[in-house]
Amino acid sequence: MINIMTVNEAQKKFKELSGLIKSRKADTFKIVEKEKQPVFVILSWEKYKELLDVFEGMMETEEILQDRKLMASLKKSEKQIKTGQGIPWKEAKKRLHL
């Protein structure tokens, strides 16, 4: 459930809100509005870290997808594997001195 409150309400209840969100006895986040427009969100540190991890993963994926040379290499590798041109894992580790 999304919980929306005004800036004034958030100011009055900030101490209470921080305790509720931290203890997870309330919604995991609160949207705070000013003049019926969202201005910020209050969320627990755990939820922030969870969202940040997802966002960072998406940014890394986007970087990979935009790297034309890397994507061409990946497509070539997939084609080689499908056509039986790959090498066994043991051989790859040996070549890489792993």
Residue pairs with C-beta under 8 A, 6 or more apart in sequence:
1 27
2 27
2 31
3 26
3 27
3 29
3 30
3 31
4 30
4 31
4 32
4 33
4 38
5 13
5 30
5 31
5 32
5 33
6 32
6 33
6 34
7 32
7 33
7 34
7 39
9 32
10 17
10 30
10 32
10 42
17 26
17 30
17 42
18 42
20 26
21 27
21 28
21 29
21 30
21 42
21 43
21 44
22 44
22 45
24 44
28 43
28 44
28 47
29 41
29 42
29 43
29 44
29 47
30 41
30 42
30 43
31 38
31 41
32 38
32 39
32 40
32 41
32 42
33 39
43 51
64 70
64 71
65 71
80 86
87 95
